[in-house]
């Protein structure tokens, strides 16, 4: 039997977020990023849903992630952002008709050796300031030329990645866009014009016109986190709906007297007069950060309730207040939608994962991807 906690995946919310991405993209194609098992949401079901509503291209990080999508029956083009890291991955990319990214001459040679007679589409990543992956801007045109001259590779696309698009100051991103434009212009002068050009991630897309106008050559955008209903940064507004809701059941409820400690090390003690504490069936093995102890909140019994004491491997404790009606079997929301929850509605429509991340001192991206494999994903909508 599954443990009494689950992550509900709301496909209707996913469709709504994708529709917003398409509106913001305008004429540009939306490449949906489904790496890291679709940010913990389950890549096969997420990809299937997005393709069904018009997504024409997906992106993952690794070849094995792309192969897993093919094994799940996904036929849409799949961009592999990290490229083929060795000969086996290069052969798998060719056999599965994936679209690997190349970052250097070695990557080109590896793919040429693997595919030989068949033509394989590839994209070139240009490093304009992220300094993570990609060919340096000064060497980008030469690498694009090498791909274009290849007997078995097709230069389908070229892209860059913004390092600062989630910051209010757009000057660094505008500078990156200008560097990328110079690369594109130098390539065009040599007759190199790949049909797919992309740069905007979720943050850049949600910035609106400034970055879109800075790169008129773009034919596509590449959103990730916004598809799952999460804002890349607090200042970026958008009508996003949370796709994942993490819930856990109440395993036990007990009255705790004045000064009594709760959890390992008794890092929290009951206030004067005592209180009632509920134990929930979720812990750090399920993805709840240990740092959430004495800092985070859940929605339970019609209100926000503080997490008290240390987070255990399999459980957390919540102060529900003296005289509370919370009972064994009740459901608590750790983050996500509060639709249908007692006491929610006008006061709160969701418990944002961004808030849960702040309480834990981490990123909302991390909270989503760290929800453990033993937590069942229940797909709805």
C-alpha positions as CSV (number, residue, x, y, z in Angstrom):
1,X,0.0,0.0,0.0
2,X,1.3,3.5,-0.7
3,X,2.2,5.7,2.2
4,X,-0.6,8.2,3.2
5,X,0.9,11.1,1.4
6,X,0.6,12.0,-2.3
7,X,1.5,14.6,-4.9
8,X,-1.5,15.5,-7.0
9,X,-0.7,16.7,-10.5
10,X,-3.3,19.0,-12.0
11,X,-3.2,18.7,-15.8
12,X,-5.9,21.4,-16.2
13,X,-3.5,23.8,-14.4
14,X,-0.7,22.7,-16.6
15,X,-2.8,23.4,-19.7
16,X,-3.6,26.9,-18.4
17,X,0.0,27.7,-17.7
18,X,1.0,26.5,-21.2
19,X,-1.7,28.6,-22.7
20,X,-0.2,31.7,-20.9
21,X,3.2,30.8,-22.2
22,X,1.9,30.6,-25.7
23,X,0.2,34.0,-25.3
24,X,3.4,35.6,-24.0
25,X,5.4,33.9,-26.8
26,X,3.3,35.5,-29.6
27,X,4.6,34.2,-32.9
28,X,7.4,32.2,-31.3
29,X,7.2,28.4,-30.8
30,X,7.0,27.1,-27.2
31,X,9.7,24.5,-26.4
32,X,8.4,22.9,-23.1
33,X,11.2,22.0,-20.7
34,X,10.4,18.7,-19.1
35,X,13.9,17.8,-17.7
36,X,14.3,16.3,-14.2
37,X,11.1,14.2,-14.7
38,X,9.2,17.4,-15.6
39,X,10.5,19.2,-12.4
40,X,9.3,16.3,-10.3
41,X,5.8,16.2,-11.9
42,X,6.2,13.1,-14.0
43,X,7.6,13.7,-17.5
44,X,5.6,11.1,-19.5
45,X,2.2,12.4,-18.4
46,X,3.3,16.0,-18.5
47,X,4.7,15.6,-22.0
48,X,1.6,13.8,-23.2
49,X,-0.7,16.5,-21.9
50,X,1.4,19.4,-23.4
51,X,1.7,17.7,-26.9
52,X,-2.0,17.1,-26.9
53,X,-2.7,20.8,-26.5
54,X,-0.3,21.9,-29.2
55,X,3.2,21.8,-27.8
56,X,5.4,21.0,-30.8
57,X,8.8,20.5,-29.1
58,X,10.1,19.3,-25.8
59,X,13.4,19.7,-24.0
60,X,15.2,17.5,-21.5
61,X,18.7,17.6,-20.1
62,X,20.1,14.2,-20.9
63,X,19.9,11.5,-23.5
64,X,18.5,8.9,-21.0
65,X,15.7,11.4,-20.2
66,X,14.9,11.6,-23.9
67,X,15.0,7.9,-24.3
68,X,12.6,7.5,-21.4
69,X,10.1,9.8,-23.3
70,X,10.5,7.7,-26.4
71,X,9.9,4.5,-24.4
72,X,6.7,6.2,-23.0
73,X,5.5,6.6,-26.6
74,X,6.4,10.2,-27.1
75,X,7.1,11.0,-30.8
76,X,7.5,14.8,-30.6
77,X,10.9,16.3,-31.2
78,X,13.0,16.2,-28.1
79,X,15.9,18.7,-27.5
80,X,18.7,17.3,-25.3
81,X,20.3,20.3,-23.6
82,X,23.4,18.6,-22.3
83,X,24.0,16.8,-25.6
84,X,25.5,13.3,-26.0
85,X,28.2,12.9,-23.4
86,X,29.8,9.7,-24.8
87,X,29.7,7.4,-27.7
88,X,26.8,5.3,-26.3
89,X,24.7,8.3,-25.8
90,X,25.5,9.6,-29.3
91,X,24.3,6.3,-30.8
92,X,21.2,6.3,-28.6
93,X,20.4,9.9,-29.7
94,X,20.6,8.8,-33.3
95,X,18.6,5.7,-32.9
96,X,15.9,7.5,-31.0
97,X,15.8,10.5,-33.3
98,X,16.6,12.9,-30.5
99,X,18.0,16.4,-31.1
100,X,21.2,16.8,-29.1
101,X,22.9,20.1,-28.4
102,X,26.5,20.5,-29.3
103,X,28.8,22.6,-27.3
104,X,32.2,22.0,-29.0
105,X,34.0,20.3,-31.9
106,X,34.3,17.1,-29.9
107,X,30.6,16.8,-29.6
108,X,30.2,17.3,-33.4
109,X,32.8,14.5,-34.1
110,X,31.1,12.2,-31.6
111,X,27.7,12.5,-33.2
112,X,29.2,12.2,-36.7
113,X,30.9,9.0,-35.8
114,X,27.7,7.6,-34.2
115,X,25.1,8.4,-37.0
116,X,27.3,8.4,-40.1
117,X,24.8,8.0,-42.9
118,X,21.7,9.3,-41.3
119,X,21.1,13.0,-40.9
120,X,20.5,14.1,-37.3
121,X,19.2,17.6,-36.3
122,X,21.3,19.4,-33.7
123,X,21.3,22.7,-31.9
124,X,24.3,24.8,-31.0
125,X,24.4,26.5,-27.6
126,X,26.3,29.8,-27.5
127,X,27.7,31.0,-24.1
128,X,26.9,34.7,-23.9
129,X,27.5,35.1,-20.2
130,X,26.1,32.1,-18.3
131,X,29.5,30.4,-18.3
132,X,28.0,27.0,-17.7
133,X,27.7,25.2,-21.0
134,X,27.9,26.2,-24.6
135,X,30.6,27.3,-27.1
136,X,32.2,30.7,-26.3
137,X,30.6,33.5,-28.4
138,X,33.9,34.1,-30.2
139,X,34.0,30.5,-31.4
140,X,30.3,30.0,-32.1
141,X,30.2,30.7,-35.8
142,X,33.1,28.3,-36.5
143,X,31.2,25.6,-34.7
144,X,28.0,26.4,-36.5
145,X,29.9,26.2,-39.8
146,X,31.3,22.8,-38.8
147,X,27.8,21.5,-38.2
148,X,26.5,23.0,-41.4
149,X,29.3,21.4,-43.4
150,X,28.7,18.0,-41.8
151,X,27.5,15.2,-44.1
152,X,25.3,13.7,-41.4
153,X,24.2,16.5,-39.1
154,X,21.7,19.3,-39.7
155,X,22.0,22.7,-38.0
156,X,18.4,23.0,-36.9
157,X,18.8,25.5,-34.1
158,X,21.0,27.9,-32.1
159,X,20.3,29.3,-28.7
160,X,21.7,30.9,-25.6
161,X,20.6,31.0,-21.9
162,X,20.0,34.1,-19.8
163,X,21.8,34.1,-16.5
164,X,20.0,37.1,-15.0
165,X,16.5,37.2,-16.4
166,X,15.0,36.6,-13.0
167,X,16.5,39.9,-11.7
168,X,14.7,43.2,-11.8
169,X,17.7,44.8,-13.6
170,X,17.5,43.6,-17.2
171,X,20.8,45.2,-18.3
172,X,22.8,42.0,-18.0
173,X,20.2,40.1,-20.0
174,X,20.0,42.8,-22.7
175,X,23.8,42.6,-23.0
176,X,23.6,38.9,-23.5
177,X,21.0,39.3,-26.1
178,X,23.2,41.8,-28.0
179,X,26.2,39.4,-27.9
180,X,23.9,36.7,-29.3
181,X,22.6,38.9,-32.0
182,X,26.2,39.6,-33.1
183,X,26.9,35.9,-33.4
184,X,23.7,35.5,-35.5
185,X,24.7,38.4,-37.7
186,X,28.2,37.0,-38.3
187,X,26.7,33.6,-39.1
188,X,24.2,35.1,-41.6
189,X,27.1,36.8,-43.3
190,X,28.5,33.3,-44.1
191,X,25.1,32.0,-45.2
192,X,24.4,30.2,-41.9
193,X,20.8,30.7,-40.7
194,X,19.4,27.9,-38.6
195,X,15.6,28.0,-38.6
196,X,15.1,27.7,-34.8
197,X,16.6,30.5,-32.6
198,X,15.8,30.6,-28.9
199,X,16.9,32.3,-25.7
200,X,13.9,33.1,-23.4
201,X,13.5,30.9,-20.3
202,X,10.5,31.3,-18.0
203,X,11.8,34.5,-16.4
204,X,12.7,36.1,-19.7
205,X,9.3,35.2,-21.2
206,X,7.5,36.7,-18.2
207,X,9.5,39.9,-18.4
208,X,7.3,40.8,-21.4
209,X,8.5,43.0,-24.2
210,X,12.0,44.2,-23.2
211,X,13.8,40.9,-23.9
212,X,11.5,39.9,-26.7
213,X,12.2,43.1,-28.5
214,X,15.9,42.7,-27.8
215,X,16.0,39.5,-29.8
216,X,13.7,39.9,-32.8
217,X,15.5,36.9,-34.5
218,X,14.0,34.5,-32.0
219,X,11.6,31.9,-33.4
220,X,11.1,30.0,-30.1
221,X,11.0,30.3,-26.3
222,X,12.0,27.7,-23.8
223,X,9.9,27.9,-20.6
224,X,10.3,25.5,-17.7
225,X,9.3,26.5,-14.2
226,X,6.3,28.7,-15.2
227,X,4.6,25.7,-16.9
228,X,4.3,24.1,-13.4
229,X,2.7,27.2,-12.0
230,X,5.6,28.7,-10.2
231,X,7.0,32.3,-10.6
232,X,10.7,32.4,-11.4
233,X,11.0,35.4,-9.1
234,X,8.7,37.4,-6.8
235,X,8.6,40.5,-9.0
236,X,7.4,38.5,-12.1
237,X,3.6,38.6,-12.1
238,X,1.5,36.1,-14.0
239,X,-1.8,34.3,-13.7
240,X,-0.1,30.9,-13.0
241,X,-1.8,27.9,-11.3
242,X,0.1,25.4,-9.2
243,X,0.3,22.0,-10.9
244,X,1.6,20.0,-8.0
245,X,-0.1,19.8,-4.6
246,X,1.7,17.9,-1.9
247,X,-0.6,16.4,0.8
248,X,-0.1,14.2,3.8
249,X,-2.4,12.5,6.2
250,X,-2.6,12.9,10.0
251,X,-1.2,9.8,11.6
252,X,-1.7,10.8,15.2
253,X,-3.0,13.6,17.4
254,X,-1.9,14.2,21.0
255,X,-2.2,16.8,23.7
256,X,1.2,18.1,24.8
257,X,1.6,19.8,28.2
258,X,3.3,23.0,29.1
259,X,7.0,22.8,28.3
260,X,6.9,19.3,26.8
261,X,9.4,18.8,23.9
262,X,8.3,17.6,20.5
263,X,10.6,15.6,18.1
264,X,14.3,14.8,18.1
265,X,16.3,17.0,20.5
266,X,13.1,18.8,21.7
267,X,14.0,21.8,19.7
268,X,10.4,23.1,20.2
269,X,8.4,23.0,23.5
270,X,4.7,23.5,24.1
271,X,3.7,27.0,25.3
272,X,2.1,27.7,28.6
273,X,-1.2,25.9,28.9
274,X,-0.2,23.3,26.5
275,X,-1.4,22.6,23.0
276,X,-2.4,19.8,20.6
277,X,0.1,18.4,18.0
278,X,-0.7,16.4,14.9
279,X,1.9,14.0,13.3
280,X,1.8,14.0,9.5
281,X,2.9,11.2,7.3
282,X,5.7,13.0,5.3
283,X,9.3,13.7,6.1
284,X,12.7,14.4,4.6
285,X,12.8,11.1,2.8
286,X,9.7,12.4,0.9
287,X,11.3,15.7,0.1
288,X,10.4,18.0,3.0
289,X,13.7,19.9,3.8
290,X,15.1,19.3,7.3
291,X,15.4,23.1,7.6
292,X,11.6,23.4,7.5
293,X,11.5,22.3,11.1
294,X,10.2,25.2,13.4
295,X,10.0,27.4,10.3
296,X,7.4,26.1,7.8
297,X,3.6,25.8,7.7
298,X,0.9,23.5,6.3
299,X,-2.8,24.0,5.7
300,X,-4.7,21.7,8.1
301,X,-8.1,21.9,9.7
302,X,-9.1,25.2,7.9
303,X,-6.0,27.2,8.8
304,X,-2.2,27.6,8.4
305,X,-0.5,25.5,11.1
306,X,3.2,25.8,12.0
307,X,5.5,22.9,11.7
308,X,7.1,22.3,15.1
309,X,10.2,20.4,16.1
310,X,12.7,18.8,13.7
311,X,11.6,17.1,10.5
312,X,12.0,13.4,10.8
313,X,12.7,11.0,7.9
314,X,9.1,9.9,7.7
315,X,7.1,12.5,9.6
316,X,6.6,16.1,10.7
317,X,4.7,17.5,13.7
318,X,2.3,20.4,13.4
319,X,0.8,22.6,16.2
320,X,-2.9,22.6,15.6
321,X,-3.8,24.4,18.9
322,X,-5.5,23.4,22.1
323,X,-9.0,22.0,21.6
324,X,-8.5,21.5,17.8
325,X,-10.9,19.2,16.0
326,X,-8.1,17.9,13.8
327,X,-8.3,14.1,13.7
328,X,-6.4,11.0,12.5
329,X,-7.0,10.6,8.7
330,X,-7.4,14.3,8.0
331,X,-5.4,15.7,5.1
332,X,-2.9,18.5,5.2
333,X,-1.5,20.5,2.3
334,X,2.2,21.3,2.4
335,X,2.1,23.3,-0.8
336,X,-0.1,23.7,-3.8
337,X,-3.8,24.3,-4.4
338,X,-6.3,24.7,-1.6
339,X,-9.3,24.2,-3.8
340,X,-11.9,22.2,-1.8
341,X,-9.9,22.5,1.4
342,X,-11.8,23.4,4.6
343,X,-11.5,27.1,5.4
344,X,-9.9,28.0,2.1
345,X,-11.4,30.0,-0.7
346,X,-11.7,33.7,0.0
347,X,-8.8,33.8,2.4
348,X,-6.4,31.7,0.4
349,X,-6.5,29.8,-3.0
350,X,-3.2,28.1,-2.6
351,X,-0.2,27.5,-0.3
352,X,2.6,28.6,-2.7
353,X,5.6,26.4,-3.0
354,X,7.6,29.7,-3.1
355,X,6.6,30.4,0.5
356,X,7.5,26.8,1.6
357,X,10.9,27.3,0.0
358,X,11.5,30.6,1.7
359,X,10.7,29.0,5.1
360,X,13.2,26.2,4.4
361,X,15.8,28.6,3.1
362,X,16.0,27.0,-0.3
363,X,14.7,27.4,-3.9
364,X,11.2,26.5,-5.0
365,X,12.8,24.6,-7.9
366,X,14.4,22.4,-5.4
367,X,11.3,21.7,-3.4
368,X,9.5,20.4,-6.5
369,X,12.3,18.1,-7.8
370,X,13.1,16.7,-4.4
371,X,9.6,15.2,-3.7
372,X,10.6,11.6,-3.2
373,X,9.9,8.7,-5.5
374,X,8.0,6.9,-2.8
375,X,5.4,9.7,-2.9
376,X,2.8,8.6,-5.4
377,X,1.9,11.0,-8.2
378,X,-1.9,11.2,-8.7
379,X,-2.7,12.7,-12.0
380,X,-6.0,14.6,-12.4
381,X,-7.7,16.8,-15.0
